[in-house]
Amino acid sequence: MKDLTQGSVTKHLLHMSAFMAVSMVAQTLYLLADLYWVGHLGKEAIAAVGLAGNLTMIVLALTQMLGVGTTTLISHAAGQKDQPRAELVFNQSFVMSMVVALALGVLGFLLMNPYCNSLSADALTASLAKRYLLWFIPALLLQFPLVALGSALRATGIIKPTVGLQVLSVALNIVLAPLLIFGIGPWPKLGVTGAALASFISIMIADVLIVIYFEKKYHYLRFRFPLFRPQPKIWSKMLRIGVPAGAEFVLLFVYIMIVYGIIRGFGPAAQAGFGVGARVMQALFLPVVALSFAVAPVVGQNFGGRRADRIRQSVYSAIGIATAMMLVLALIAHFAPAPLIHAFSNDRHVIDFGSDYLRIVSLNFVAAGIVFTTSSIFQGIGNTWPPLLSSMTRLFLFVLPAILVARTPGFEIKYVWYLSVASQVLQACINLLLLRRELRKKLRFEGLDHLVPGGATAT
């Protein structure tokens, strides 16, 4: 276990962010490599994978719910130097991950057909999306135990093992994807199904290896079968912290579904352009996502250790780093969007549509960085409701105008992108105001730090 209540806060953030960035780059390579190979199958295949991939948002919502609750409670326990409590939360989180994955799997296969039929631009896209989901849904389910175990490690300041397994998983996927998609050598030609199957195999191997790591190498948190019995109080605390964070991803999923509904009439080329543009934007956001993953445990351990001064240092440092990073990425996306899209499709319509999308939404990159960072600070403190409130406000201010604008004569899709930018900037402002209020309220213990050696005490 790494003690994040000592040493330079900025150094902790940069060190953990650097390792998380490696993981994020690996994840980017996975997303982009998958998209690159599928791109050779045509615009319908790209649209199908993009449509099916939207279910990732639901999984991200649920894994975020699980991961945030796990990271916050374990980091607070670690900051309080309460190892038995940390181990109890760890085991309860693992059991919860298995229960949620099972329930989601049943629901996913039941709703697969109506989902693909209702949102696809044509019958071919719907058919390809269904084939992809046959193996992609199981791959998504394997993310749950992986996230639970990785979040536990991150809460205790341990990053390297998770990053190593992430890189290995991506490397396996990059090798397997073309073999299974195109049927190279003895491998069967499976098309989009092969892309999903490659993901399933790669994530399954990562799951097995991380369980072995906990059994053989890591001693601060161990699997204890007597602690597997569900404890409602622990689950309630994890959910109270995690559900609002997960709900933010549900709102993002709703946002994307609304956009897909609006652009459906523009045809598969438009859906493919938006799908590629959204994937590229996700890739560009990964550095600030890596930073946000580092912020939560640093703030969490210091909150558990009642170190108000270090929490404030974390806030200023994280927001400053995020703003600088996102400004650079915004300039790249704004002035050179076409090459980013062209790398994944040669279709002129796809490139034009995706480029327009990236050029406009780049205007909200800095605001998005502030939203990611401040939301993670709230997670570390243990109150995730304020970011949910700001996300709901953003969605409300986007949805109604977007639907109304889409029905007006002479409608152009760029109007929707500008609405998205305005709503994101407003959300960033709301987050900053709510965070200022939260810090004033929650850091009142700073005057008591001298009562306990090192400033740590029970909460």
N, C-alpha and C positions, 0 to 999 in steps of 0.2 A: 504494500500500500504506500502511495506517495502522499506525503503531507503537504497540502496546498495552502495551509495556513501560515507557512513560513517561506521566506525568500521573496524575490521580486515577483509581483503580480504580473507585470507585463511579460517577464521572461516565461512564467508558467503558461500564459496565454499563447505566446508565440511558439513555445516548444510543443505544446499539445496541438496547436493549430497546424503546425508543420506536419506532424504525423497524421493528423486527421486529413490534411490536404492530400497526402499521399493516397489515403483511402478514397478520398473524393475523386482524385484523378483516375484512380483505378476504376471507380464506379462510372466516371465519365467515359473512359475507354470502353467499358462494357456497353453503355447506352449507345455510344456513337458507332462502335464496331457492329453491334446488332443492327442498327439503322443502316449502316453502310452496306452490309450484305443483303439485307432485305430490300434495299433500294434497287438492287439488280433484278428483282422480281417484278418491278413495275409500280406505278403510282397507286394502284388498288391495294397492293400488298403493304405499301408504306402507310396508306390510310387505315388499313385493317389493324396493323400493329400499333399505330398511334391510338386508334379507338380502343383496342383491347388494353393497351398500356395505361389508359386513363383509370382503370381499376386500381392501378398502383397507388392512386391518391387515397382510396379507401383503406388500403393496407397501410400506407404511410400514416393515415389518421389513427388507426388502431395501434400500430407499433409505436407511434409517437406517444399515444396515451400510456402505453405500457412502459416505454423507455424513459419518458419524463418522470413518471411516478417513481420508477426504480432508481433513476439517477439522483433525484432530489432526496428521497428518504435515506438511501445508502450514503450519499455525500454528507448529509446532516449527521448521521450516526458516526461516520468517519471523523468529521470535524469535532465531535464530542468525545472521540476516542472510545466509542461503544461498539466493539467488534461483534459481540453476540447479537446485538440488535441489527447490525448490518447483515449478518449471515442469515438471520430470520427473514428479512425483507428479500434477500437474494433468492432463497428457496421458494418463497411465496410468489415472487415474480415469475420464476420459471414455470411453476404449476399454472399460473394464470395464462401464460403465453400459450401453453398447450391447449387449454380449454377454449380460448378465443380463436385459435387457429382452426380447431375442429368445427366450431360453430360457423365460422366464415366459409369454410370449405363446402359445407352442406348448402349454405345460402348461395354461394357463388355459382355452383353447378345448376341450381334450380332456376336462377335468373339469367343464365348465360344467353340463352336463345332470344328472349324478348329484348334484352339489352342490345345485342348486336343488330337485330332486325329493326329496332326503332331508331337507331342513331346512324346507321350506315347510309351512304349516299346512293348505293346501288346493291343489287343482290350479290354480285361477286365480292364486294368488300365485306358484306355481312358473312358470307361463307368462309372467307379467309380468316376473319376475326374469330369465328367459332373454332376453327382448326387450331389457331394459335392459343386460345384459352384452354384447350384440353390439357396442355402441359404447363401453361403459364400460371394457371390458378394453383396447382400443387407447388410450383416454384415460389409463389407468393406466400403460401402457408408456411414454408420452411423459413421464411424471414423472421417469424415470431420468436422462436427460441434463440435464434442468432442475435436478434436485437436485445432480448432480455439479458443474455449473458454478456454481450458487448457493452450494454449500458451499465451493468454492474461493475465491469472493469473500469470503465471511464469514470464512474463516480469515485473510485479509489485512486484516480490519477494514472491508471495503467492503460496505455494506448497501443504499444507495439504489437502485442499478439493479435489483436483484432485487425490491425492494419495488414499484418503479414498474411492472415487468412483471407482478407479481402482481395489482396493482390493475387494470391494463388487462385482464388475463385474466378477472378476476371481473366487471368491467363488461361485457365481451363476453358472458359466460355469462348474466348477469342479463337482458341484452337478448334473446339468442337463445332462452333456455329457454322462455318463454311462447309465442314465435312458433312454435317447433317442436312444443311439447307440444299446443297447442290449434289450430294451423293458422290463425293470424291472417293475413288478407290473402292474398298469393300463396303463403304458406308451407304445406307439407303438414301435416295433423294426424297426429302420430306418437305421442302419448301418452308413456309412460315412455321409449320409444326416443328421443324428441325431447330429453328431459332429458339422456340420455347423449351424444347427438350434439352438443348444445351444449357440453358439457364437453370433448369431443374437439377441436372446432374451436378453442375458446378456448386450450387448453393447447398445441396445435400452433402457434398464432401466437406464443405466449410463447416456445416453443422456438426458433423461427426468429429472433426478435428478440434473444434473449440470445446466440446465436451471432454475430449481426451486431455486437453490442456488443463482444464479445471481439476480433473481427477489426478493428474500426474505432476503438475508444476505449480499451481497457485494454491497458497495455503491460507490466505486471509479470509477468502470466501470458499466454502466447500459445500458440496451436495450432502444434505443430511435428510435421510428419508423420514425420520420422525417429524421434521419440519415441513414435509410436503402436505400435511393435512391442512386444507384451506382454513384460514383464520380471517373471519369477516372484518375485524378491525383493521388489519393490515391492508386487505383488499380495498376497504373503504377509503383509507388514507391515500393509497396509490391512485385510486380512481378520482378522488377529489382534486388531486393535483394534475393527474394525467388527462382526464376527460376534456377539460377546456382546451388543453393543448392539442389533443386529437381532433376536437371539433373544428379547430382552425383549418385542418386539412380537409375536413368534410366540406367546409365553406368554399375552399379552393376547388374541390371537386365539382361543387354546384356551379361555381363560376365557369369552369371549363366546359361543363355540359351545356350551359347557356350559350357559350361562344360557339360550340359545335352545332347547336340547334340553329343559331343565326346564320352560320356559314354553310349549312347543309345545302341550301339552294344554289350555292356557287359551284357545286360539283366536287368530285374526288380530288382534283388538282388543288383546290383551295383547302380541303381538309388535310391533304398531304403537306401543303405548304405551311399550314398552321402547326401540324404535328411536328415537322422538322424544326420549325422556328422555336417551338416550345421546348423541344429537346435541347437545342443549342443554347437557349436561354438558361435552362436548368444546368447545363454544363458550365456556363459562365458564372452562375451563382455559387458553384461549389466551394470556391475559396471562402466566401463569407459564411456558408453553411458550416464549413470546417471550423471557422472561428466561433460560431454560435455553439457548436458542440463542445468547445473548450470552455466557453464562458460559464455554462451551467454548473459543472462540477467545481470550478474555482470559486464562484460565488457561493455555491451550496456548502462547501466545506468551511468557508470563512463565516457564513451565516450560522452554521452549527457551532463554530468556535467563537461566535459573538465578536467578530472582528469588523466593526463598522468602518474603520478607516480603510481597510483592505477591500471591502466591498465597494466603496466609493472609487478607489483607484481602479478596480476592475471595470466599473461602469465607464469612466472617462477613457481608459485605454482601449476598451473593446469598441466603443462607438467611433473613436478616432481612427483605429485601424480599419474598421469596416468602411468608413466613408472614403478613405484613401483608395482602398482596393476597388470599390465599386465605381468610383469616378474613372479609373483607368479602363475598366471593362466596359463602361458606358461609352467611352470614346471609341473603342474598338467596334462595338456593335453598331454604333450610329454611323460611322464613316466607312465601314467595310462589311456590311451585312451579307452582300451577295456571295463572296467567296465562302463564307461560313455555311450558307445553304447549298451552294453548288457542290460542296464536298460530298453531299449525300443524295443529290438528284440532278440529272441533266435536263429535266423537263423545264422548259422556259417559264411556263405558268406557275409551277411549283416554286421556282427560284424567285420570281417576281413577287408572289404573294408572301412567301416567307421573309423576303428582304424588307418589304414594307412593314411587316409586323415587327421585326427586330429593330428597325430604324426608329420607329415611334416608341416602342416600349423601353428602349434604352434610356429614355428620359426619366424613367422611374427607378433606375438601378440604385442610385444612392439612397433614395427613400426605402427601397426594399432591403438594403443592407442594414439600415437603422431599425427596420421592423424585425428582421431576423435577430439582430443582436439584443435589442431591448426585450423581445419575447423570451430569449434565453436567460436574461437577467431575472425576469419574473419567475422563470422555472427554478432557478437557483434559490431564490427567496422562498419559493413554495406557494406562490399565489399566481395561478395562471388564468384567472378570470379577467383581469384587465385587458390582456392581449386579445382574448376572445371577443370582448366587447368592441374593441376597435376593428376587428375583422368583420364582425356582423355589421357594423356601421359602414365599412367599406363596401361590402356586398350589397347592402340595401341601396346605397347611393349609386352603385353601378348598374344593378339589375333593371330597375324601372326605367331609367333613361335609355339604356341600351335596347330594351324591348320596344320602347316607343320610337326611338330613332330608326330602328330596323324596319319599321312599318311606314316610314315617311317616303314620299316620292323622291327619287334621286339619291337614295341611300347609298353610301359608300362604307365599306368595312372599316376604313381608317377612323371613322367617327367612334367606333367601338374601342379601338386601341387608345385613342385620346381620352376617352372616358375612364379607361383602365388606369392610365397614368395619373389622372387627377385624383381618382379614388385612392391610389396607393400613396401619393404624397400626403393626402389628408390623414390616412391611417398612421403614417410615420409621426405626424404632428401629435395625434391623439396618444400614441404610445409614449412619446417623450413626456407629455403632460402627466399622464397616469403614472409613469415611473417616478417622476419627481415627487408626486404625492405619496406613492408607496414607500419610497426611501425615507421620507420624513416620518412616516408612521411606524415602519418596521425597525428602524435603526435607533430606537430610543434606548436600547440596552447599552449603548457605547459608554455611558457614564459608569456602568457597573463592571467594566472590563478589569479594573484594577483589583477587584475582589478575588479573582481567580488567577492562578499562575498561567501566563500565556494568554489570558483573556478568554479561556474556554470554560464553559460550565454547561450544565444540563439545560435543556429547553423543554 
